[in-house]
Amino acid sequence: MTVVQGQKNNFDALSKAFEEGRVALLDCIDNATGVHVAVICAVNVEEDESYSFVPFAKMFNGNPYEEVTSPTDEDYEDNVPC
């Protein structure tokens, strides 16, 4: 299973939140680095009408083309691309 396949349910939930207009971009602190990061969150409205935020993704602070690379077929143990 690829990383993408393992995140399918999260992606679907985030897509639904976007469709319903229940998303927010929050300023958070990365616990590993202490650096401020922008986080895409789904917004849940609780029974008492308060809000809770479910973090789904961190935005890149730098140039994403310098931070990530698409894997090659050799990078997959089972040779199944995303």
Secondary structure, DSSP 8 states (H G I E B T S, - for coil): --HHHHTHHHHHHHHHHHHTT-EEEEEEE-TTT--EEEEEEEEEE-TTS-EEEEEEEE--SS-HHHH-----GGG-SS----
